[in-house]
């Protein structure tokens, strides 16, 4: 929910605490499990960085300032304010910079495509996060006893299968424990870190940025490449922004500054302190710095925490998918609401299946969290860079900042983003190509669907007649009017739906009451109930109804029209007849899109969710009328 919505809630201290606690569980699950692998990967053998006190201080300084600059300043202080009516995320940010279609310049179109590609990159992130998080936690079993070593991969896959299998039941029950468990997780990792810091308190001097600069000077190119691993500490930044609409700005900020940030820093600095005295522990400093008696319960807790982190990102992918469908970038998919109370709890079966097999495939292919870390980061750095570019447009056009002020702030953020991006480029060969290929495929799919729908609209426009002309035909011919009400779905309300044209040509009759219905998705998250329906009487017993939704609203046409007064009738959604057009598409060499893209679009259209299910129409009242369309 947005901050505006939160203002209507009772703002007691207890309520504020519970909201921040919930935000802790959902928003910071991903970034909260980064200590499992981030510092370890910074000393990966590929970087040729010795585990020396000087290098430990340098990397800790980089971690500290990355968390401060990227998360605390960029996202929490600035980007979180760039909301679309309380909703965040790169797709909402893209909607903010999207002008009306008649004002879409080539430059602005490229910006929108950048935002769309950033959205596609998040799918790659959604594949890797569950895999690397769960695998890194399960690898802790090896430290308990080598007996578990051959079973690390099977155990990880089993956990992933269970995780994705329970998605259809929703996160309502599990969600209630997300906050408390994550809170306990942060307290535990903070306490373990503090225990090590007490032994070597001088490690806190690494807060001084001098050590970060000295690290670069001392290690030159290898030091720069380490940024690719240091970046793992901030990979939850985009997910944080995407969850803005669920909790509001203040709870997210409070959860970070009061709990998440202090505990993360204590753990990272604690790992650094432990490594100074035990450099051989670099193989897994997170688990090894814990007391021996705590190892088994810590592995169990880490596994639970990584499942929570994965759950949050999976839910985020579901939300992104729903947004993209409603904005016309992805074919219709079945979206299931898993809670009557919590709007954000949805389930997308097709995407859930895709993510499950993708995660299992990644685990089988990379075999270890270290190998997976080599693939992790490149997609997120690109998304963060795109966010900075779009944020610059927002502060210039919507906040009316001067070019100097906007350029200085966003330029600083972009330098940091590009530094991380450059360091992560080396990961492309080592495995970073995986999320990039996935993102490219999804981007092509999204743009093909958007362009294909536009092309289909043009082709259909050539076949239909203006609605005013059809009304004149009704007046001139006075055809038989069958008893009842017919609702014809239309992409626009100026032309006659071809479903009506075809049925009229064959049966020479129309219903007594004709309603032309159009569903419009606005580029805002939600449309209030009172503003959703607009009715116009166009004469001859005919009416147009325009139903408006936000890109985060779930469609349910019967609910919207139930009891609606249209002229002298009151609509009963279970008694009216719904007429839908069904296009059979054929790829041709007619100018429009490349032949392979037309074939892809035809395949997408044939396999998209049928309109009856998507709009929640009663199947017994639906009639589909087909038409052949050459693309």
Buried (B, 14 or more C-beta within 10 A) or exposed (E): BBBEEBEEEEEEEEEBBEBBBBBBBBBBBBBBBBBBBBBBBBBBEBBEBEBBBEBBBBBBBBBBBBBBBBBBBBBBEBBBBBBBBBBBBBBBBBBBBBEEEEEEEEEBEEBBBBBBBBBBBBBBBBBBBBBBBBBBBBBBBBBBEEEBEEEBBEBBBEBBEEBBEBBEEBBEEBBEEBBEBBBBBBEBBBBBBBBBBEEBEEBBEBBEEEBBBBBBEBBEEEBBBBBBBBBBBBBBBBBBBBBBBBBBBBBBBBBBEEBBBBBBBBBBBBBBBBBBEBBEBBEBBBBBBBEEEBBBEBBEBBBBBBBBBBBBBBBBBBBBBBBBBBBBBBBBBEBBBBBEEBBBBBBBBBBBEBBBEBBBEBBEEBBBBBBBBBBBBBBBBBBBBBBBBBBBBBBBEEEEBEEEEBBEBBEBBBEBBBBBBBBBBBBBEBBBBBBBEBBBEBBBBBBBBBBBBBBBEEBBEEEBEEBEEBBEBBEEEEEEBEEEBBBBBBBBBEBBBBBBBBBBEEEEEBBEBBBBBBBBBBBBBBBEEEEBBEBEEBEBBBBBBBBBBBBBBBBBBBEBBEEBEBEEBEBEBEEBBBBBBEBEBEBEEEEBBEEEBBBBBBBBBEEBBBBBEBBBBBEEBBEEBEBEBEB
